[in-house]
């Protein structure tokens, strides 16, 4: 909200100032020119904000992702771009289900790239990190952005590095930073989920950590564009599953338990839409 208001204020003041110094222009052209100036200044301010964010991320990507000031910057920029600029209305349900501490693992269905940004906004009081495929860390800005949040890379190949990544994720959670894992392993681009990979639940199981299932709904209907009419997406935070409630299950059983809970919430969202 702060960045968006600054952008509008700067654009408005800049447009008014330029309007008064162009009084020699015929009246019929002044209003269209004012609108063009306002749009151009908006775009310039947007680029400056993104450049500033990129500089902050690159310079601080190697420091702890659990720092409170990092969380505040992430939340503010995510709101600025993904709520205000893209005109998205996000409805969040079930915040009361979140644990009081930071020692838990989040498992969510995965529809679009921006899912992570909306999770950051919904869980703004928690310094969440993401377990992401290692190939993403090969992209310069993405690598720094993930490291800025304390992101953890994991290989899709069954090698020794996977065990190391799982252990690092466990240590991250126990150190006070919840980790987000997408058990589908890829984006579905719909509300229909792919199979959950049982191996993705090793972090919670080996660490004996609580699981917080999250349901992302209608994310695929949110194209990345500017619009006047807001689009609505929904995010449901489901009841926490303590380790004691799933310790007798194998990884496939835990995967089915979590997927069934998320699917039930998707079904409820579908039913609400029909009412």
NORBELPE-V153217 format. One record per pair of residues at least 12 apart in sequence whose C-alpha atoms are under 8 Angstrom apart, sorted by the first residue. I is the first residue (numbers start at 1). J is the second residue. Records with the same first field share a line. If there is no record, write none. Layout:
# NORBELPE-V153217
I: J, J
This chain:
# NORBELPE-V153217
1: 76, 79, 80, 84
2: 76, 80
3: 76, 77, 80
4: 80, 84, 85
7: 42, 45, 46
8: 42
10: 41, 42, 45
11: 38, 39, 41, 42, 45
12: 38
14: 38, 41
15: 34, 37, 38, 41
16: 34
18: 34, 37
19: 34
53: 77
54: 141
57: 144, 145, 148
58: 141, 144, 145, 148
60: 148
61: 144, 145, 146, 147, 148, 149
62: 147, 148
63: 148
64: 148, 149, 150
65: 127, 129, 147, 148, 149, 150, 151
66: 127, 128, 149, 150, 176, 177
67: 127
68: 127
70: 148, 149
71: 124, 125, 126, 127, 149
72: 124
74: 120
75: 120, 121, 124
78: 117, 118, 120, 121
79: 121
82: 114, 117, 118
85: 226
86: 224, 225, 226, 227, 230
87: 226, 227, 228, 229, 230, 231
88: 222, 230, 231, 232, 233
89: 230, 231, 232, 233
90: 232, 233, 234, 235
91: 232, 233, 234, 235
92: 122, 234, 235, 236, 237
93: 234, 235, 236, 237
94: 236, 237, 238, 239
95: 237
97: 237, 238, 239, 240
98: 212, 237, 239, 240
99: 240
101: 176
102: 126, 173, 174, 176, 177, 178
103: 173, 174, 175, 176, 177, 178, 209, 210
104: 173, 178, 179, 204, 209, 210, 211, 212
105: 173, 178, 179, 180, 181, 203, 204, 209, 210, 211, 212
106: 178, 179, 180, 181, 211, 212, 213, 214
107: 180, 181, 182, 183, 211, 212, 213, 214, 258
108: 180, 181, 182, 183, 213, 214, 215, 216, 262
109: 182, 183, 184, 193, 214, 215, 216, 262
110: 182, 184, 186, 187, 188, 189, 193, 216
111: 187, 188, 189, 190, 191, 216, 219, 220
112: 187, 188, 189, 219, 220
113: 187
115: 216, 219
126: 177, 178
127: 149, 177, 178
128: 149, 177, 178, 179, 180
129: 146, 149, 150, 151, 152, 177, 178, 179, 180
130: 146, 149, 150, 151, 152, 179, 180, 181
131: 151, 152, 153, 154, 169, 179, 180, 181, 182
132: 151, 152, 153, 154, 181
133: 153, 154, 155, 156
134: 153, 154, 155, 156
135: 155
137: 153
152: 165, 168, 169
153: 165
154: 166
166: 202, 203
167: 203
169: 203
170: 203, 204, 206, 207
181: 200
182: 200
183: 196, 197, 198, 200, 201
184: 196, 197
185: 197
189: 219, 220
190: 218, 219, 220
191: 217, 218, 219, 220, 266
196: 255, 256, 259
197: 252, 255
198: 251, 252, 254, 255
199: 251
201: 251, 254, 255
202: 251
205: 243, 247, 251
208: 243, 247
209: 242, 243
210: 240, 241, 242, 243
211: 240, 241, 242, 243
212: 237, 238, 239, 240, 241
213: 237, 238, 239, 240, 258, 261, 262
214: 235, 236, 237, 238, 262
215: 235, 236, 237, 238, 262, 263, 265, 266
216: 234, 235, 236
217: 233, 234, 235, 266, 269
218: 232, 233, 234
219: 233, 234
236: 265
238: 261, 262
